[in-house]
Amino acid sequence: MVVGFLGAMYIFHSTSTVTPSVIGADSLATVGQPYTMSLYTGKFTNATVDFGDNTTTLVNYTGTNGVQVQHTYSAFGTYLVYYNVNAG
């Protein structure tokens, strides 16, 4: 079963000159299978990713400008994925 997916970007605060963006993500995910998306964030303190199914994950800066996040959806649906990058 395929999960409908629509990505979105939501930023509360940014002191960086870099605009965070999704640089790699399939538009569809499969229920029960890991879904991976790549974010280009520049240097950041941390980022919170909201997968749209009442699940969030906190990603801390690893020394690179991009991070990969992974999530497994348990139910069919259409989900809006948001992320908040804390650059300060």
GULUMTI-839807 format. One record per atom (N, C-alpha, C, CB): x, y, z; residue number from 0; residue in three letters. Coordinates in nm, 4 decimals. Each point is the difference from the previous one (the first is absolute). Glycine has a CB too. Layout:
c1 = X; c2 = Y; c3 = Z; k = NUM; r = Ala
...
//
This chain:
c1 = 0.0846; c2 = -0.1172; c3 = 0.0000; k = 0; r = Met
c1 = -0.0846; c2 = 0.1172; c3 = 0.0000; k = 0; r = Met
c1 = 0.0891; c2 = 0.1234; c3 = 0.0000; k = 0; r = Met
c1 = -0.1853; c2 = -0.1236; c3 = 0.1216; k = 0; r = Met
c1 = 0.1510; c2 = 0.2216; c3 = -0.1998; k = 1; r = Val
c1 = 0.0783; c2 = 0.1215; c3 = -0.0128; k = 1; r = Val
c1 = -0.0641; c2 = 0.1116; c3 = 0.0805; k = 1; r = Val
c1 = 0.0779; c2 = -0.0709; c3 = -0.2275; k = 1; r = Val
c1 = 0.0068; c2 = 0.1465; c3 = 0.2949; k = 2; r = Val
c1 = -0.0441; c2 = 0.1151; c3 = 0.0776; k = 2; r = Val
c1 = 0.0167; c2 = 0.1238; c3 = -0.0868; k = 2; r = Val
c1 = 0.0634; c2 = -0.1105; c3 = 0.2208; k = 2; r = Val
c1 = -0.1652; c2 = 0.1937; c3 = -0.2296; k = 3; r = Gly
c1 = 0.0142; c2 = 0.1272; c3 = -0.0697; k = 3; r = Gly
c1 = 0.0886; c2 = 0.0921; c3 = 0.0812; k = 3; r = Gly
c1 = -0.2260; c2 = -0.0270; c3 = -0.1066; k = 3; r = Gly
c1 = 0.3060; c2 = 0.1082; c3 = 0.0420; k = 4; r = Phe
c1 = 0.0948; c2 = 0.0856; c3 = 0.0702; k = 4; r = Phe
c1 = 0.0074; c2 = 0.1346; c3 = -0.0682; k = 4; r = Phe
c1 = 0.1315; c2 = -0.1995; c3 = 0.0743; k = 4; r = Phe
c1 = -0.1289; c2 = 0.3030; c3 = 0.0044; k = 5; r = Leu
c1 = 0.0201; c2 = 0.1340; c3 = -0.0527; k = 5; r = Leu
c1 = 0.0949; c2 = 0.0708; c3 = 0.0944; k = 5; r = Leu
c1 = -0.2303; c2 = 0.0072; c3 = -0.1096; k = 5; r = Leu
c1 = 0.3451; c2 = 0.0340; c3 = 0.0629; k = 6; r = Gly
c1 = 0.0994; c2 = 0.0652; c3 = 0.0848; k = 6; r = Gly
c1 = -0.0254; c2 = 0.1493; c3 = 0.0094; k = 6; r = Gly
c1 = 0.1658; c2 = -0.1750; c3 = -0.0626; k = 6; r = Gly
c1 = -0.1244; c2 = 0.2323; c3 = 0.1743; k = 7; r = Ala
c1 = -0.0129; c2 = 0.1436; c3 = 0.0198; k = 7; r = Ala
c1 = 0.1125; c2 = 0.0473; c3 = 0.0908; k = 7; r = Ala
c1 = -0.2512; c2 = -0.0109; c3 = -0.0311; k = 7; r = Ala
c1 = 0.2812; c2 = 0.1393; c3 = 0.0264; k = 8; r = Met
c1 = 0.1035; c2 = 0.0553; c3 = 0.0857; k = 8; r = Met
c1 = -0.0619; c2 = 0.1054; c3 = 0.0909; k = 8; r = Met
c1 = 0.1776; c2 = -0.0453; c3 = -0.1748; k = 8; r = Met
c1 = -0.1423; c2 = 0.0416; c3 = 0.3012; k = 9; r = Tyr
c1 = -0.0518; c2 = 0.0944; c3 = 0.0975; k = 9; r = Tyr
c1 = 0.1153; c2 = 0.0424; c3 = 0.0888; k = 9; r = Tyr
c1 = -0.2321; c2 = -0.1040; c3 = -0.0052; k = 9; r = Tyr
c1 = 0.2658; c2 = 0.2327; c3 = 0.0064; k = 10; r = Ile
c1 = 0.1144; c2 = 0.0480; c3 = 0.0777; k = 10; r = Ile
c1 = -0.0491; c2 = 0.1037; c3 = 0.1005; k = 10; r = Ile
c1 = 0.1594; c2 = -0.0434; c3 = -0.1935; k = 10; r = Ile
c1 = -0.1302; c2 = 0.0190; c3 = 0.3219; k = 11; r = Phe
c1 = -0.0348; c2 = 0.0962; c3 = 0.1032; k = 11; r = Phe
c1 = 0.1040; c2 = 0.1110; c3 = 0.0116; k = 11; r = Phe
c1 = -0.1197; c2 = -0.1812; c3 = 0.1215; k = 11; r = Phe
c1 = 0.2466; c2 = 0.1444; c3 = -0.1276; k = 12; r = His
c1 = 0.1063; c2 = 0.0957; c3 = 0.0285; k = 12; r = His
c1 = 0.1248; c2 = -0.0405; c3 = -0.0759; k = 12; r = His
c1 = -0.0963; c2 = 0.0489; c3 = 0.2277; k = 12; r = His
c1 = 0.1602; c2 = 0.0466; c3 = -0.2911; k = 13; r = Ser
c1 = 0.1246; c2 = -0.0296; c3 = -0.0681; k = 13; r = Ser
c1 = 0.0891; c2 = 0.1217; c3 = 0.0029; k = 13; r = Ser
c1 = -0.1144; c2 = -0.1669; c3 = -0.1470; k = 13; r = Ser
c1 = 0.2375; c2 = 0.1467; c3 = 0.1964; k = 14; r = Thr
c1 = 0.0988; c2 = 0.1072; c3 = -0.0023; k = 14; r = Thr
c1 = 0.1036; c2 = -0.0287; c3 = -0.1073; k = 14; r = Thr
c1 = -0.0359; c2 = 0.0448; c3 = 0.2452; k = 14; r = Thr
c1 = 0.0122; c2 = -0.1453; c3 = -0.3239; k = 15; r = Ser
c1 = 0.0926; c2 = -0.0439; c3 = -0.1031; k = 15; r = Ser
c1 = -0.0341; c2 = 0.0652; c3 = -0.1331; k = 15; r = Ser
c1 = 0.0319; c2 = -0.2176; c3 = 0.1201; k = 15; r = Ser
c1 = 0.0697; c2 = 0.2305; c3 = -0.2066; k = 16; r = Thr
c1 = -0.0248; c2 = 0.0491; c3 = -0.1348; k = 16; r = Thr
c1 = -0.0377; c2 = -0.1152; c3 = -0.0926; k = 16; r = Thr
c1 = 0.1611; c2 = 0.1892; c3 = 0.0386; k = 16; r = Thr
c1 = -0.1584; c2 = -0.3117; c3 = 0.0117; k = 17; r = Val
c1 = -0.0351; c2 = -0.1180; c3 = -0.0780; k = 17; r = Val
c1 = -0.1491; c2 = -0.0267; c3 = 0.0150; k = 17; r = Val
c1 = 0.2322; c2 = -0.0966; c3 = 0.0297; k = 17; r = Val
c1 = -0.3005; c2 = 0.0719; c3 = -0.1407; k = 18; r = Thr
c1 = -0.1412; c2 = -0.0351; c3 = 0.0052; k = 18; r = Thr
c1 = -0.0126; c2 = -0.1516; c3 = 0.0031; k = 18; r = Thr
c1 = -0.0648; c2 = 0.2115; c3 = -0.1239; k = 18; r = Thr
c1 = 0.0117; c2 = -0.2678; c3 = 0.2329; k = 19; r = Pro
c1 = -0.0173; c2 = -0.1453; c3 = 0.0079; k = 19; r = Pro
c1 = -0.0938; c2 = -0.0492; c3 = -0.1104; k = 19; r = Pro
c1 = 0.0390; c2 = 0.0087; c3 = 0.2491; k = 19; r = Pro
c1 = -0.0131; c2 = -0.1294; c3 = -0.2972; k = 20; r = Ser
c1 = -0.0837; c2 = -0.0554; c3 = -0.1049; k = 20; r = Ser
c1 = 0.0084; c2 = -0.1521; c3 = -0.0004; k = 20; r = Ser
c1 = 0.0324; c2 = 0.2082; c3 = -0.1360; k = 20; r = Ser
c1 = -0.1335; c2 = -0.2708; c3 = 0.0780; k = 21; r = Val
c1 = 0.0012; c2 = -0.1443; c3 = -0.0208; k = 21; r = Val
c1 = 0.0751; c2 = -0.0230; c3 = -0.1302; k = 21; r = Val
c1 = -0.2218; c2 = -0.0382; c3 = 0.1259; k = 21; r = Val
c1 = 0.3290; c2 = -0.0416; c3 = -0.1208; k = 22; r = Ile
c1 = 0.0793; c2 = -0.0232; c3 = -0.1210; k = 22; r = Ile
c1 = -0.0193; c2 = -0.1400; c3 = -0.0565; k = 22; r = Ile
c1 = 0.1658; c2 = 0.1628; c3 = 0.0855; k = 22; r = Ile
c1 = -0.2355; c2 = -0.2473; c3 = -0.0140; k = 23; r = Gly
c1 = -0.0259; c2 = -0.1331; c3 = -0.0516; k = 23; r = Gly
c1 = -0.1120; c2 = -0.0660; c3 = 0.0762; k = 23; r = Gly
c1 = 0.2367; c2 = -0.0192; c3 = -0.0697; k = 23; r = Gly
c1 = -0.3481; c2 = -0.0047; c3 = 0.0027; k = 24; r = Ala
c1 = -0.1123; c2 = -0.0675; c3 = 0.0644; k = 24; r = Ala
c1 = -0.0943; c2 = -0.0521; c3 = -0.1069; k = 24; r = Ala
c1 = 0.0200; c2 = 0.1473; c3 = 0.2043; k = 24; r = Ala
c1 = -0.0573; c2 = -0.2721; c3 = -0.1919; k = 25; r = Asp
c1 = -0.1021; c2 = -0.0541; c3 = -0.0885; k = 25; r = Asp
c1 = -0.1344; c2 = 0.0590; c3 = 0.0391; k = 25; r = Asp
c1 = 0.1310; c2 = -0.2142; c3 = -0.0329; k = 25; r = Asp
c1 = -0.2218; c2 = 0.2260; c3 = -0.0625; k = 26; r = Ser
c1 = -0.1315; c2 = 0.0550; c3 = 0.0308; k = 26; r = Ser
c1 = -0.0930; c2 = -0.1042; c3 = 0.0612; k = 26; r = Ser
c1 = 0.0303; c2 = 0.1615; c3 = -0.1865; k = 26; r = Ser
c1 = 0.0079; c2 = -0.2893; c3 = 0.1807; k = 27; r = Leu
c1 = -0.0816; c2 = -0.1063; c3 = 0.0583; k = 27; r = Leu
c1 = 0.0830; c2 = -0.0875; c3 = 0.0929; k = 27; r = Leu
c1 = -0.1465; c2 = 0.0020; c3 = -0.2031; k = 27; r = Leu
c1 = 0.0830; c2 = -0.0473; c3 = 0.3091; k = 28; r = Ala
c1 = 0.0619; c2 = -0.0934; c3 = 0.0938; k = 28; r = Ala
c1 = -0.0872; c2 = -0.1245; c3 = 0.0048; k = 28; r = Ala
c1 = 0.1040; c2 = 0.1881; c3 = 0.1381; k = 28; r = Ala
c1 = -0.0476; c2 = -0.2989; c3 = -0.0955; k = 29; r = Thr
c1 = -0.0737; c2 = -0.1247; c3 = 0.0117; k = 29; r = Thr
c1 = -0.0233; c2 = -0.0310; c3 = 0.1468; k = 29; r = Thr
c1 = 0.0986; c2 = -0.0846; c3 = -0.2161; k = 29; r = Thr
c1 = -0.2225; c2 = 0.0521; c3 = 0.2521; k = 30; r = Val
c1 = -0.0339; c2 = -0.0328; c3 = 0.1389; k = 30; r = Val
c1 = 0.0896; c2 = -0.1143; c3 = 0.0480; k = 30; r = Val
c1 = -0.2406; c2 = 0.0755; c3 = -0.0347; k = 30; r = Val
c1 = 0.3002; c2 = -0.0569; c3 = 0.1520; k = 31; r = Gly
c1 = 0.0839; c2 = -0.1029; c3 = 0.0600; k = 31; r = Gly
c1 = 0.1432; c2 = -0.0027; c3 = -0.0491; k = 31; r = Gly
c1 = -0.2034; c2 = -0.1283; c3 = 0.0251; k = 31; r = Gly
c1 = 0.2374; c2 = 0.2126; c3 = -0.1228; k = 32; r = Gln
c1 = 0.1364; c2 = 0.0061; c3 = -0.0528; k = 32; r = Gln
c1 = 0.0630; c2 = 0.1341; c3 = 0.0367; k = 32; r = Gln
c1 = -0.0623; c2 = -0.1546; c3 = -0.1907; k = 32; r = Gln
c1 = 0.1923; c2 = 0.1562; c3 = 0.2233; k = 33; r = Pro
c1 = 0.0658; c2 = 0.1269; c3 = 0.0336; k = 33; r = Pro
c1 = -0.0062; c2 = 0.0998; c3 = -0.1152; k = 33; r = Pro
c1 = 0.1517; c2 = -0.1246; c3 = 0.1539; k = 33; r = Pro
c1 = -0.1847; c2 = 0.2476; c3 = -0.1211; k = 34; r = Tyr
c1 = -0.0031; c2 = 0.1105; c3 = -0.0951; k = 34; r = Tyr
c1 = 0.1143; c2 = 0.0937; c3 = 0.0379; k = 34; r = Tyr
c1 = -0.2541; c2 = -0.0189; c3 = -0.0372; k = 34; r = Tyr
c1 = 0.3390; c2 = 0.0538; c3 = -0.0582; k = 35; r = Thr
c1 = 0.1158; c2 = 0.0849; c3 = 0.0273; k = 35; r = Thr
c1 = -0.0107; c2 = 0.1286; c3 = -0.0794; k = 35; r = Thr
c1 = 0.1419; c2 = -0.2017; c3 = 0.0458; k = 35; r = Thr
c1 = -0.1099; c2 = 0.3136; c3 = 0.0203; k = 36; r = Met
c1 = 0.0096; c2 = 0.1256; c3 = -0.0722; k = 36; r = Met
c1 = 0.1265; c2 = 0.0715; c3 = 0.0428; k = 36; r = Met
c1 = -0.2507; c2 = 0.0168; c3 = -0.0184; k = 36; r = Met
c1 = 0.3095; c2 = 0.0564; c3 = -0.0749; k = 37; r = Ser
c1 = 0.1234; c2 = 0.0740; c3 = 0.0246; k = 37; r = Ser
c1 = -0.0320; c2 = 0.1480; c3 = 0.0091; k = 37; r = Ser
c1 = 0.1367; c2 = -0.1749; c3 = -0.1203; k = 37; r = Ser
c1 = -0.0819; c2 = 0.2391; c3 = 0.2216; k = 38; r = Leu
c1 = -0.0205; c2 = 0.1428; c3 = 0.0211; k = 38; r = Leu
c1 = 0.1333; c2 = 0.0723; c3 = -0.0134; k = 38; r = Leu
c1 = -0.1970; c2 = -0.0449; c3 = 0.1521; k = 38; r = Leu
c1 = 0.1968; c2 = 0.1560; c3 = -0.2239; k = 39; r = Tyr
c1 = 0.1170; c2 = 0.0869; c3 = -0.0037; k = 39; r = Tyr
c1 = -0.0289; c2 = 0.1119; c3 = 0.0978; k = 39; r = Tyr
c1 = 0.0590; c2 = -0.0570; c3 = -0.2436; k = 39; r = Tyr
c1 = 0.0241; c2 = 0.0707; c3 = 0.3440; k = 40; r = Thr
c1 = -0.0295; c2 = 0.0928; c3 = 0.1074; k = 40; r = Thr
c1 = 0.1080; c2 = 0.1039; c3 = 0.0232; k = 40; r = Thr
c1 = -0.1307; c2 = -0.1788; c3 = 0.1015; k = 40; r = Thr
c1 = 0.2470; c2 = 0.1633; c3 = -0.1609; k = 41; r = Gly
c1 = 0.1109; c2 = 0.0859; c3 = 0.0380; k = 41; r = Gly
c1 = 0.0383; c2 = -0.0358; c3 = 0.1429; k = 41; r = Gly
c1 = -0.0754; c2 = 0.1878; c3 = -0.1563; k = 41; r = Gly
c1 = 0.1535; c2 = -0.1057; c3 = 0.2210; k = 42; r = Lys
c1 = 0.0356; c2 = -0.0258; c3 = 0.1396; k = 42; r = Lys
c1 = -0.1193; c2 = 0.0348; c3 = 0.0883; k = 42; r = Lys
c1 = 0.2456; c2 = 0.0471; c3 = -0.0461; k = 42; r = Lys
c1 = -0.2812; c2 = -0.1369; c3 = 0.1357; k = 43; r = Phe
c1 = -0.1161; c2 = 0.0215; c3 = 0.0846; k = 43; r = Phe
c1 = 0.0253; c2 = -0.0595; c3 = 0.1378; k = 43; r = Phe
c1 = -0.1514; c2 = -0.0018; c3 = -0.2012; k = 43; r = Phe
c1 = 0.0724; c2 = 0.0421; c3 = 0.2986; k = 44; r = Thr
c1 = 0.0106; c2 = -0.0573; c3 = 0.1343; k = 44; r = Thr
c1 = -0.0756; c2 = -0.1316; c3 = 0.0043; k = 44; r = Thr
c1 = 0.0209; c2 = 0.2297; c3 = 0.1029; k = 44; r = Thr
c1 = -0.1472; c2 = -0.2253; c3 = -0.1431; k = 45; r = Asn
c1 = -0.0814; c2 = -0.1218; c3 = -0.0100; k = 45; r = Asn
c1 = -0.1202; c2 = 0.0290; c3 = -0.0893; k = 45; r = Asn
c1 = 0.0738; c2 = -0.0786; c3 = 0.2310; k = 45; r = Asn
c1 = -0.1411; c2 = -0.0274; c3 = -0.2683; k = 46; r = Ala
c1 = -0.1197; c2 = 0.0119; c3 = -0.0825; k = 46; r = Ala
c1 = -0.1037; c2 = -0.0987; c3 = 0.0532; k = 46; r = Ala
c1 = 0.1355; c2 = 0.0718; c3 = -0.2048; k = 46; r = Ala
c1 = -0.2593; c2 = -0.0294; c3 = 0.2085; k = 47; r = Thr
c1 = -0.1095; c2 = -0.0887; c3 = 0.0370; k = 47; r = Thr
c1 = -0.0793; c2 = -0.0311; c3 = -0.1255; k = 47; r = Thr
c1 = -0.0115; c2 = 0.0947; c3 = 0.2356; k = 47; r = Thr
c1 = -0.0073; c2 = -0.2231; c3 = -0.2633; k = 48; r = Val
c1 = -0.0770; c2 = -0.0426; c3 = -0.1160; k = 48; r = Val
c1 = -0.1318; c2 = -0.0576; c3 = 0.0494; k = 48; r = Val
c1 = 0.2106; c2 = -0.0468; c3 = -0.1350; k = 48; r = Val
c1 = -0.3212; c2 = 0.0998; c3 = 0.0837; k = 49; r = Asp
c1 = -0.1343; c2 = -0.0483; c3 = 0.0316; k = 49; r = Asp
c1 = -0.0492; c2 = -0.0767; c3 = -0.1220; k = 49; r = Asp
c1 = -0.0488; c2 = 0.1952; c3 = 0.1597; k = 49; r = Asp
c1 = 0.0282; c2 = -0.3250; c3 = -0.1448; k = 50; r = Phe
c1 = -0.0355; c2 = -0.0857; c3 = -0.1119; k = 50; r = Phe
c1 = -0.1488; c2 = 0.0004; c3 = -0.0339; k = 50; r = Phe
c1 = 0.1919; c2 = -0.1393; c3 = 0.0630; k = 50; r = Phe
c1 = -0.2726; c2 = 0.2183; c3 = 0.0073; k = 51; r = Gly
c1 = -0.1407; c2 = 0.0151; c3 = -0.0343; k = 51; r = Gly
c1 = -0.0917; c2 = -0.1073; c3 = 0.0545; k = 51; r = Gly
c1 = 0.0780; c2 = 0.1108; c3 = -0.1995; k = 51; r = Gly
c1 = -0.0217; c2 = -0.2050; c3 = 0.2741; k = 52; r = Asp
c1 = -0.0814; c2 = -0.1076; c3 = 0.0592; k = 52; r = Asp
c1 = 0.0158; c2 = -0.0017; c3 = 0.1525; k = 52; r = Asp
c1 = 0.0245; c2 = -0.1363; c3 = -0.2121; k = 52; r = Asp
c1 = -0.0085; c2 = 0.2552; c3 = 0.2696; k = 53; r = Asn
c1 = 0.0221; c2 = 0.0172; c3 = 0.1446; k = 53; r = Asn
c1 = 0.1335; c2 = -0.0564; c3 = 0.0456; k = 53; r = Asn
c1 = -0.2452; c2 = -0.0099; c3 = 0.0325; k = 53; r = Asn
c1 = 0.3414; c2 = 0.0003; c3 = -0.1243; k = 54; r = Thr
c1 = 0.1344; c2 = -0.0459; c3 = 0.0318; k = 54; r = Thr
c1 = 0.0997; c2 = 0.1085; c3 = -0.0373; k = 54; r = Thr
c1 = -0.0670; c2 = -0.2410; c3 = -0.0362; k = 54; r = Thr
c1 = 0.1579; c2 = 0.2718; c3 = 0.1291; k = 55; r = Thr
c1 = 0.1072; c2 = 0.0950; c3 = -0.0278; k = 55; r = Thr
c1 = 0.1334; c2 = -0.0632; c3 = 0.0356; k = 55; r = Thr
c1 = -0.1540; c2 = 0.1951; c3 = 0.0427; k = 55; r = Thr
c1 = 0.2595; c2 = -0.1391; c3 = -0.0992; k = 56; r = Thr
c1 = 0.1343; c2 = -0.0431; c3 = 0.0346; k = 56; r = Thr
c1 = 0.0896; c2 = 0.1225; c3 = 0.0060; k = 56; r = Thr
c1 = -0.0354; c2 = -0.2265; c3 = -0.1079; k = 56; r = Thr
c1 = 0.1309; c2 = 0.2254; c3 = 0.2003; k = 57; r = Leu
c1 = 0.0961; c2 = 0.1091; c3 = 0.0153; k = 57; r = Leu
c1 = 0.1312; c2 = -0.0436; c3 = -0.0625; k = 57; r = Leu
c1 = -0.1118; c2 = 0.0826; c3 = 0.2128; k = 57; r = Leu
c1 = 0.1660; c2 = -0.0010; c3 = -0.3017; k = 58; r = Val
c1 = 0.1265; c2 = -0.0276; c3 = -0.0664; k = 58; r = Val
c1 = 0.0999; c2 = 0.1047; c3 = 0.0467; k = 58; r = Val
c1 = -0.1150; c2 = -0.1039; c3 = -0.2030; k = 58; r = Val
c1 = 0.2280; c2 = 0.0613; c3 = 0.2585; k = 59; r = Asn
c1 = 0.1040; c2 = 0.0918; c3 = 0.0441; k = 59; r = Asn
c1 = 0.1054; c2 = 0.0179; c3 = -0.1082; k = 59; r = Asn
c1 = -0.0408; c2 = -0.0683; c3 = 0.2372; k = 59; r = Asn
c1 = 0.1091; c2 = 0.1832; c3 = -0.2334; k = 60; r = Tyr
c1 = 0.1038; c2 = 0.0304; c3 = -0.0989; k = 60; r = Tyr
c1 = 0.1111; c2 = -0.1037; c3 = 0.0082; k = 60; r = Tyr
c1 = -0.0538; c2 = 0.2461; c3 = 0.0136; k = 60; r = Tyr
c1 = 0.0957; c2 = -0.2973; c3 = -0.1289; k = 61; r = Thr
c1 = 0.1017; c2 = -0.1049; c3 = -0.0051; k = 61; r = Thr
c1 = 0.1296; c2 = 0.0467; c3 = -0.0638; k = 61; r = Thr
c1 = -0.1822; c2 = -0.1655; c3 = -0.0115; k = 61; r = Thr
c1 = 0.1904; c2 = 0.2928; c3 = -0.0257; k = 62; r = Gly
c1 = 0.1191; c2 = 0.0511; c3 = -0.0650; k = 62; r = Gly
c1 = -0.0113; c2 = 0.0034; c3 = -0.1515; k = 62; r = Gly
c1 = 0.1289; c2 = -0.0855; c3 = 0.1908; k = 62; r = Gly
c1 = -0.2418; c2 = 0.0429; c3 = -0.2444; k = 63; r = Thr
c1 = -0.0215; c2 = 0.0058; c3 = -0.1448; k = 63; r = Thr
c1 = -0.1179; c2 = 0.0914; c3 = -0.0305; k = 63; r = Thr
c1 = 0.0933; c2 = -0.2332; c3 = -0.0277; k = 63; r = Thr
c1 = -0.1038; c2 = 0.2774; c3 = -0.0961; k = 64; r = Asn
c1 = -0.1077; c2 = 0.0905; c3 = -0.0397; k = 64; r = Asn
c1 = -0.1286; c2 = -0.0708; c3 = -0.0369; k = 64; r = Asn
c1 = 0.1729; c2 = 0.1537; c3 = -0.0781; k = 64; r = Asn
c1 = -0.1693; c2 = -0.2837; c3 = 0.0734; k = 65; r = Gly
c1 = -0.1196; c2 = -0.0761; c3 = -0.0345; k = 65; r = Gly
c1 = -0.0207; c2 = -0.1136; c3 = 0.0981; k = 65; r = Gly
c1 = 0.0302; c2 = 0.0593; c3 = -0.2407; k = 65; r = Gly
c1 = -0.1540; c2 = -0.0952; c3 = 0.2615; k = 66; r = Val
c1 = -0.0325; c2 = -0.1125; c3 = 0.0882; k = 66; r = Val
c1 = -0.1067; c2 = -0.0855; c3 = -0.0676; k = 66; r = Val
c1 = 0.0578; c2 = 0.1354; c3 = 0.2080; k = 66; r = Val
c1 = -0.0575; c2 = -0.2618; c3 = -0.1728; k = 67; r = Gln
c1 = -0.1056; c2 = -0.0896; c3 = -0.0455; k = 67; r = Gln
c1 = -0.0840; c2 = -0.0394; c3 = 0.1199; k = 67; r = Gln
c1 = 0.1424; c2 = -0.0862; c3 = -0.1909; k = 67; r = Gln
c1 = -0.2723; c2 = 0.0888; c3 = 0.1727; k = 68; r = Val
c1 = -0.0923; c2 = -0.0455; c3 = 0.1038; k = 68; r = Val
c1 = -0.0841; c2 = -0.1114; c3 = -0.0578; k = 68; r = Val
c1 = -0.0056; c2 = 0.2278; c3 = 0.1104; k = 68; r = Val
c1 = -0.0314; c2 = -0.3209; c3 = -0.0237; k = 69; r = Gln
c1 = -0.0741; c2 = -0.1168; c3 = -0.0447; k = 69; r = Gln
c1 = -0.1201; c2 = -0.0214; c3 = 0.0905; k = 69; r = Gln
c1 = 0.2102; c2 = -0.1037; c3 = -0.0922; k = 69; r = Gln
c1 = -0.3196; c2 = 0.0585; c3 = 0.0320; k = 70; r = His
c1 = -0.1224; c2 = -0.0224; c3 = 0.0757; k = 70; r = His
c1 = -0.0786; c2 = -0.1130; c3 = -0.0667; k = 70; r = His
c1 = -0.0070; c2 = 0.2436; c3 = 0.0754; k = 70; r = His
c1 = -0.0637; c2 = -0.3220; c3 = 0.0042; k = 71; r = Thr
c1 = -0.0854; c2 = -0.1064; c3 = -0.0528; k = 71; r = Thr
c1 = -0.1449; c2 = 0.0323; c3 = 0.0340; k = 71; r = Thr
c1 = 0.1859; c2 = -0.1718; c3 = 0.0236; k = 71; r = Thr
c1 = -0.2680; c2 = 0.1865; c3 = -0.1268; k = 72; r = Tyr
c1 = -0.1423; c2 = 0.0258; c3 = 0.0199; k = 72; r = Tyr
c1 = -0.0732; c2 = -0.1309; c3 = 0.0255; k = 72; r = Tyr
c1 = 0.0129; c2 = 0.2036; c3 = -0.1477; k = 72; r = Tyr
c1 = -0.1083; c2 = -0.2005; c3 = 0.2410; k = 73; r = Ser
c1 = -0.0728; c2 = -0.1222; c3 = 0.0352; k = 73; r = Ser
c1 = -0.1400; c2 = -0.0058; c3 = -0.0598; k = 73; r = Ser
c1 = 0.1306; c2 = -0.0065; c3 = 0.2093; k = 73; r = Ser
c1 = -0.1741; c2 = 0.1163; c3 = -0.2708; k = 74; r = Ala
c1 = -0.1346; c2 = 0.0023; c3 = -0.0560; k = 74; r = Ala
c1 = -0.0017; c2 = 0.0785; c3 = -0.1311; k = 74; r = Ala
c1 = -0.0976; c2 = -0.0173; c3 = 0.2318; k = 74; r = Ala
c1 = 0.0082; c2 = -0.0225; c3 = -0.3205; k = 75; r = Phe
c1 = -0.0201; c2 = 0.0696; c3 = -0.1256; k = 75; r = Phe
c1 = -0.0549; c2 = 0.1391; c3 = 0.0277; k = 75; r = Phe
c1 = -0.0399; c2 = -0.2181; c3 = -0.1201; k = 75; r = Phe
c1 = 0.0797; c2 = 0.3167; c3 = 0.0431; k = 76; r = Gly
c1 = -0.0530; c2 = 0.1349; c3 = 0.0155; k = 76; r = Gly
c1 = 0.0832; c2 = 0.1001; c3 = -0.0765; k = 76; r = Gly
c1 = -0.0890; c2 = -0.0616; c3 = 0.2230; k = 76; r = Gly
c1 = 0.0495; c2 = 0.1853; c3 = -0.2159; k = 77; r = Thr
c1 = 0.0763; c2 = 0.1104; c3 = -0.0568; k = 77; r = Thr
c1 = 0.0573; c2 = 0.0789; c3 = 0.1156; k = 77; r = Thr
c1 = -0.1455; c2 = 0.0115; c3 = -0.2086; k = 77; r = Thr
c1 = 0.2761; c2 = 0.0086; c3 = 0.2088; k = 78; r = Tyr
c1 = 0.0685; c2 = 0.0634; c3 = 0.1119; k = 78; r = Tyr
c1 = 0.0789; c2 = 0.1219; c3 = -0.0468; k = 78; r = Tyr
c1 = 0.0141; c2 = -0.2219; c3 = 0.1162; k = 78; r = Tyr
c1 = -0.0263; c2 = 0.3303; c3 = -0.0436; k = 79; r = Leu
c1 = 0.0828; c2 = 0.1182; c3 = -0.0236; k = 79; r = Leu
c1 = 0.1193; c2 = -0.0105; c3 = 0.0939; k = 79; r = Leu
c1 = -0.1999; c2 = 0.1450; c3 = -0.0708; k = 79; r = Leu
c1 = 0.3189; c2 = -0.1358; c3 = 0.0161; k = 80; r = Val
c1 = 0.1217; c2 = -0.0090; c3 = 0.0797; k = 80; r = Val
c1 = 0.0592; c2 = 0.1396; c3 = 0.0125; k = 80; r = Val
c1 = 0.0434; c2 = -0.2387; c3 = -0.0761; k = 80; r = Val
c1 = -0.0188; c2 = 0.2807; c3 = 0.1993; k = 81; r = Tyr
c1 = 0.0566; c2 = 0.1313; c3 = 0.0283; k = 81; r = Tyr
c1 = 0.1316; c2 = -0.0167; c3 = 0.0735; k = 81; r = Tyr
c1 = -0.2297; c2 = 0.1028; c3 = 0.0091; k = 81; r = Tyr
c1 = 0.3184; c2 = -0.0063; c3 = -0.0240; k = 82; r = Tyr
c1 = 0.1179; c2 = 0.0018; c3 = 0.0859; k = 82; r = Tyr
c1 = 0.0333; c2 = 0.1418; c3 = 0.0422; k = 82; r = Tyr
c1 = 0.0862; c2 = -0.2052; c3 = -0.1134; k = 82; r = Tyr
c1 = -0.0367; c2 = 0.2135; c3 = 0.2344; k = 83; r = Asn
c1 = 0.0350; c2 = 0.1269; c3 = 0.0627; k = 83; r = Asn
c1 = 0.1489; c2 = -0.0050; c3 = 0.0292; k = 83; r = Asn
c1 = -0.2331; c2 = 0.0314; c3 = 0.1018; k = 83; r = Asn
c1 = 0.3096; c2 = 0.0594; c3 = -0.1613; k = 84; r = Val
c1 = 0.1439; c2 = 0.0027; c3 = 0.0174; k = 84; r = Val
c1 = 0.0367; c2 = 0.1121; c3 = 0.0972; k = 84; r = Val
c1 = 0.0352; c2 = -0.0935; c3 = -0.2332; k = 84; r = Val
c1 = 0.0377; c2 = 0.0588; c3 = 0.3387; k = 85; r = Asn
c1 = 0.0506; c2 = 0.0977; c3 = 0.0954; k = 85; r = Asn
c1 = 0.1459; c2 = 0.0269; c3 = -0.0365; k = 85; r = Asn
c1 = -0.1603; c2 = -0.0778; c3 = 0.1857; k = 85; r = Asn
c1 = 0.1848; c2 = 0.1916; c3 = -0.2489; k = 86; r = Ala
c1 = 0.1346; c2 = 0.0319; c3 = -0.0467; k = 86; r = Ala
c1 = 0.0828; c2 = 0.0743; c3 = 0.1029; k = 86; r = Ala
c1 = -0.0904; c2 = 0.0068; c3 = -0.2279; k = 86; r = Ala
c1 = 0.0336; c2 = 0.0263; c3 = 0.3394; k = 87; r = Gly
c1 = 0.0735; c2 = 0.0796; c3 = 0.0985; k = 87; r = Gly
c1 = 0.0214; c2 = -0.0732; c3 = 0.1211; k = 87; r = Gly
c1 = -0.0892; c2 = 0.1976; c3 = -0.0894; k = 87; r = Gly
//
